Amino acid sequence: MLDMAFFIPIRYRQSLDGVNAMKRDLNAAQGNVMSKIIKPGQKAPISGIYDMVGPRGGRTGEQVVSTHNKPLPPTQKPGQGYTVAKPAHHQHKK
């Protein structure tokens, strides 16, 4: 008699590997933009919500919304910048 419990973890692990591969590919595509500190006045690389960060990269709790190729607003203190908190997901109208 075959023990089916042996087969379930293998299928589950394979499906998780596929999901992890998709996440890894997405992170590789967005990773350069997502972790990079962008200075105020520079053009936003992608549309979305940006976290204001201090000189060492710690979040200040302030957020701004910016669109692609529009300059980011000035920060409250010198040395601060922005990181992408959440990229915008545009819906195309038909």
Residue frames as a rotation matrix with the C-alpha (Angstrom) as fourth column:
MET 1
0.580 0.815 0.000 0.00
0.815 -0.580 0.000 0.00
0.000 0.000 -1.000 0.00
LEU 2
-0.272 -0.665 0.695 1.28
0.667 -0.651 -0.362 3.46
0.694 0.365 0.621 -0.93
ASP 3
-0.062 0.186 -0.981 1.55
0.874 -0.464 -0.143 6.20
-0.482 -0.866 -0.134 1.69
MET 4
0.404 0.330 0.853 0.02
0.797 -0.585 -0.151 9.34
0.449 0.741 -0.499 0.08
ALA 5
0.920 -0.092 -0.381 1.46
0.187 -0.751 0.633 11.62
-0.345 -0.654 -0.673 2.76
PHE 6
-0.028 -0.990 0.141 4.83
0.599 0.097 0.795 11.09
-0.800 0.107 0.590 1.12
PHE 7
-0.305 -0.075 0.949 3.65
0.944 -0.158 0.291 12.70
0.128 0.985 0.119 -2.14
ILE 8
0.711 0.701 0.051 1.85
0.687 -0.709 0.161 15.76
0.149 -0.079 -0.986 -0.76
PRO 9
0.525 -0.533 -0.664 4.93
0.193 -0.686 0.702 17.62
-0.829 -0.496 -0.257 0.54
ILE 10
-0.506 -0.743 0.439 6.69
0.604 0.059 0.795 17.16
-0.616 0.667 0.419 -2.78
ARG 11
-0.053 0.575 0.817 3.81
0.921 -0.287 0.262 18.69
0.385 0.766 -0.514 -4.77
TYR 12
0.854 0.394 -0.338 3.44
0.511 -0.757 0.408 21.47
-0.095 -0.521 -0.848 -2.23
ARG 13
0.142 -0.898 -0.416 7.15
0.317 -0.357 0.879 22.22
-0.938 -0.257 0.234 -2.32
GLN 14
-0.549 -0.334 0.766 7.13
0.811 0.010 0.585 22.35
-0.203 0.943 0.266 -6.11
SER 15
0.378 0.749 0.544 4.23
0.807 -0.555 0.203 24.78
0.454 0.362 -0.814 -6.18
LEU 16
0.821 -0.149 -0.551 5.99
0.296 -0.714 0.635 26.98
-0.488 -0.684 -0.542 -3.62
ASP 17
-0.257 -0.960 0.109 9.16
0.565 -0.058 0.823 26.86
-0.784 0.273 0.558 -5.70
GLY 18
-0.251 0.247 0.936 7.18
0.924 -0.226 0.308 28.20
0.288 0.942 -0.171 -8.66
VAL 19
0.818 0.573 0.054 5.73
0.513 -0.768 0.382 31.03
0.260 -0.285 -0.922 -6.58
ASN 20
0.530 -0.696 -0.484 9.13
0.293 -0.386 0.875 31.84
-0.796 -0.605 -0.001 -5.10
ALA 21
-0.415 -0.676 0.609 10.64
0.815 0.022 0.580 31.89
-0.405 0.737 0.541 -8.59
MET 22
0.202 0.568 0.798 7.99
0.805 -0.560 0.195 34.37
0.558 0.603 -0.570 -9.75
LYS 23
0.946 0.123 -0.301 8.60
0.296 -0.707 0.642 36.56
-0.133 -0.697 -0.705 -6.69
ARG 24
0.121 -0.985 -0.124 12.35
0.513 -0.045 0.857 36.37
-0.850 -0.167 0.500 -7.27
ASP 25
-0.374 -0.224 0.900 11.95
0.925 -0.162 0.344 37.45
0.069 0.961 0.267 -10.91
LEU 26
0.598 0.668 0.443 9.65
0.594 -0.740 0.314 40.31
0.538 0.075 -0.839 -9.93
ASN 27
0.830 -0.335 -0.446 12.03
0.258 -0.479 0.839 41.46
-0.495 -0.812 -0.311 -7.22
ALA 28
-0.200 -0.939 0.281 14.96
0.752 0.036 0.658 41.32
-0.628 0.343 0.699 -9.63
ALA 29
-0.128 0.224 0.966 13.08
0.872 -0.438 0.217 43.50
0.472 0.871 -0.139 -12.09
GLN 30
0.683 0.492 0.540 12.02
0.193 -0.835 0.516 46.02
0.705 -0.248 -0.665 -9.44
GLY 31
0.589 -0.442 -0.676 14.87
0.805 0.257 0.534 45.51
-0.062 -0.859 0.508 -6.96
ASN 32
-0.467 -0.827 0.313 17.09
0.844 -0.522 -0.120 48.22
0.263 0.209 0.942 -8.39
VAL 33
-0.334 0.436 0.836 14.33
-0.013 -0.889 0.458 50.79
0.942 0.142 0.303 -8.01
MET 34
0.609 0.753 -0.250 12.72
0.205 0.155 0.966 49.51
0.766 -0.640 -0.060 -4.81
SER 35
0.568 -0.424 -0.706 15.79
0.820 0.211 0.532 49.62
-0.076 -0.881 0.467 -2.56
LYS 36
-0.367 -0.778 0.509 17.49
0.825 -0.525 -0.207 52.67
0.429 0.344 0.835 -4.05
ILE 37
0.049 0.315 -0.948 17.37
0.694 -0.693 -0.195 56.01
-0.719 -0.648 -0.252 -2.19
ILE 38
-0.012 0.075 0.997 16.21
0.901 -0.432 0.043 58.75
0.434 0.899 -0.063 -4.55
LYS 39
-0.781 -0.372 -0.501 17.09
0.566 -0.762 -0.316 62.37
-0.264 -0.530 0.806 -3.80
PRO 40
0.242 0.877 -0.414 14.45
0.516 -0.478 -0.711 65.12
-0.822 -0.042 -0.569 -3.72
GLY 41
0.211 -0.093 -0.973 14.08
-0.600 -0.798 -0.055 66.88
-0.771 0.596 -0.224 -7.06
GLN 42
-0.877 -0.479 -0.018 15.08
-0.328 0.572 0.752 63.80
-0.350 0.665 -0.659 -9.04
LYS 43
-0.203 0.815 -0.542 12.52
-0.901 0.061 0.429 62.34
0.383 0.576 0.722 -11.42
ALA 44
0.121 0.353 0.928 10.51
-0.705 0.689 -0.169 59.43
-0.699 -0.634 0.332 -10.03
PRO 45
-0.831 -0.525 -0.185 11.62
-0.503 0.564 0.655 56.21
-0.240 0.637 -0.732 -11.77
ILE 46
-0.713 0.685 -0.147 8.13
0.489 0.637 0.596 54.66
0.502 0.353 -0.789 -11.45
SER 47
-0.172 0.753 0.635 4.68
-0.540 -0.611 0.578 55.85
0.824 -0.244 0.512 -10.37
GLY 48
0.084 0.281 -0.956 3.69
0.557 0.782 0.279 54.98
0.826 -0.556 -0.091 -6.84
ILE 49
0.954 0.213 0.209 3.90
-0.083 -0.482 0.872 55.77
0.287 -0.850 -0.442 -3.14
TYR 50
0.053 -0.998 -0.029 7.32
0.195 0.039 -0.980 56.79
0.979 0.046 0.197 -1.79
ASP 51
0.750 0.047 -0.660 8.54
0.659 0.030 0.752 56.61
0.055 -0.998 -0.009 1.82
MET 52
0.617 -0.605 0.503 10.66
-0.461 -0.796 -0.392 59.49
0.638 0.009 -0.770 3.07
VAL 53
0.719 -0.459 -0.522 13.89
0.643 0.725 0.248 58.10
0.264 -0.514 0.816 4.57
GLY 54
0.852 -0.476 -0.218 16.70
-0.202 -0.683 0.702 59.59
-0.483 -0.553 -0.678 6.60
PRO 55
0.341 -0.809 -0.478 20.37
-0.940 -0.285 -0.189 59.76
0.017 0.514 -0.858 5.58
ARG 56
-0.682 -0.632 0.369 20.99
-0.661 0.748 0.062 56.18
-0.315 -0.202 -0.927 6.74
GLY 57
-0.776 0.379 -0.504 17.85
-0.230 0.574 0.786 54.76
0.587 0.726 -0.358 5.13
GLY 58
-0.806 0.511 -0.298 15.50
0.534 0.411 -0.739 54.65
-0.254 -0.755 -0.604 8.14
ARG 59
-0.243 0.810 0.533 11.86
0.702 -0.233 0.673 55.54
0.670 0.538 -0.512 7.44
THR 60
-0.979 -0.085 0.188 10.56
-0.037 -0.824 -0.565 58.83
0.203 -0.560 0.803 8.84
GLY 61
-0.514 0.857 -0.044 6.87
0.569 0.302 -0.765 57.89
-0.642 -0.418 -0.643 8.62
GLU 62
-0.006 0.473 -0.881 6.09
-0.466 -0.781 -0.416 60.43
-0.885 0.408 0.225 5.90
GLN 63
-0.313 -0.039 0.949 4.90
0.689 0.678 0.255 59.34
-0.653 0.734 -0.185 2.46
VAL 64
-0.258 0.260 -0.931 4.35
-0.582 -0.811 -0.065 61.07
-0.771 0.525 0.360 -0.88
VAL 65
0.404 0.414 0.815 2.70
0.492 0.653 -0.576 60.02
-0.771 0.634 0.060 -4.13
SER 66
-0.163 -0.503 -0.849 4.54
-0.562 -0.660 0.499 60.66
-0.811 0.558 -0.176 -7.38
THR 67
0.866 0.448 0.222 4.12
-0.040 0.505 -0.862 59.73
-0.499 0.738 0.455 -11.01
HIS 68
0.319 -0.759 0.567 6.71
0.841 0.503 0.200 58.51
-0.437 0.413 0.799 -13.49
ASN 69
-0.258 -0.644 0.721 9.18
0.894 -0.442 -0.075 61.19
0.367 0.625 0.689 -14.65
LYS 70
0.642 0.411 0.647 7.82
0.094 -0.880 0.465 63.88
0.761 -0.238 -0.604 -12.28
PRO 71
-0.408 -0.881 0.242 10.28
-0.171 -0.186 -0.968 65.40
0.897 -0.436 -0.074 -9.75
LEU 72
0.056 0.339 -0.939 10.00
0.854 0.472 0.221 64.27
0.518 -0.814 -0.263 -6.15
PRO 73
0.768 0.334 0.546 9.14
0.086 -0.899 0.429 67.06
0.634 -0.283 -0.720 -3.66
PRO 74
-0.198 -0.854 0.481 11.60
-0.494 -0.337 -0.801 68.62
0.846 -0.397 -0.355 -1.22
THR 75
0.014 0.119 -0.993 12.19
0.673 0.733 0.098 66.82
0.739 -0.670 -0.070 2.10
GLN 76
0.903 0.430 0.012 11.80
0.257 -0.561 0.787 68.29
0.345 -0.707 -0.617 5.58
LYS 77
0.678 -0.734 -0.040 15.51
-0.238 -0.270 0.933 68.05
-0.695 -0.623 -0.358 6.48
PRO 78
0.288 -0.666 -0.688 18.78
-0.949 -0.105 -0.296 67.93
0.124 0.739 -0.662 4.53
GLY 79
-0.710 -0.693 0.128 20.12
-0.698 0.716 0.004 64.47
-0.094 -0.087 -0.992 3.71
GLN 80
-0.159 0.725 0.670 16.71
-0.196 0.642 -0.741 62.83
-0.968 -0.249 0.040 3.47
GLY 81
-0.832 -0.070 -0.551 15.50
-0.555 0.089 0.827 61.02
-0.009 0.994 -0.113 0.37
TYR 82
0.227 0.971 0.068 12.82
-0.924 0.237 -0.299 58.64
-0.307 0.005 0.952 -0.89
THR 83
-0.929 -0.331 0.166 12.39
-0.249 0.891 0.379 54.92
-0.273 0.310 -0.910 -1.50
VAL 84
-0.412 0.810 -0.417 9.55
-0.590 0.112 0.800 53.22
0.694 0.576 0.432 -3.35
ALA 85
-0.627 0.294 0.721 7.03
-0.630 0.353 -0.692 51.93
-0.458 -0.888 -0.036 -0.81
LYS 86
-0.088 0.665 0.741 4.40
0.345 0.719 -0.604 50.64
-0.935 0.203 -0.292 -3.23
PRO 87
-0.968 -0.249 -0.022 4.50
0.054 -0.295 0.954 50.79
-0.244 0.923 0.299 -7.03
ALA 88
-0.218 0.926 -0.309 1.30
-0.734 -0.364 -0.574 51.93
-0.643 0.102 0.759 -8.75
HIS 89
-0.716 0.141 0.684 -0.76
0.439 0.853 0.283 49.35
-0.543 0.503 -0.672 -10.59
HIS 90
-0.639 0.443 -0.628 -2.46
-0.637 -0.763 0.110 51.09
-0.430 0.471 0.770 -13.50
GLN 91
-0.166 0.669 0.724 -5.69
0.451 0.704 -0.548 49.77
-0.877 0.236 -0.419 -14.96
HIS 92
-0.976 -0.204 -0.079 -6.05
0.008 -0.394 0.919 50.22
-0.219 0.896 0.386 -18.68
LYS 93
-0.104 0.979 -0.175 -9.41
-0.363 -0.201 -0.910 51.46
-0.926 -0.031 0.376 -19.90
LYS 94
-0.705 -0.073 0.706 -10.95
0.533 0.601 0.595 49.69
-0.468 0.796 -0.385 -22.87
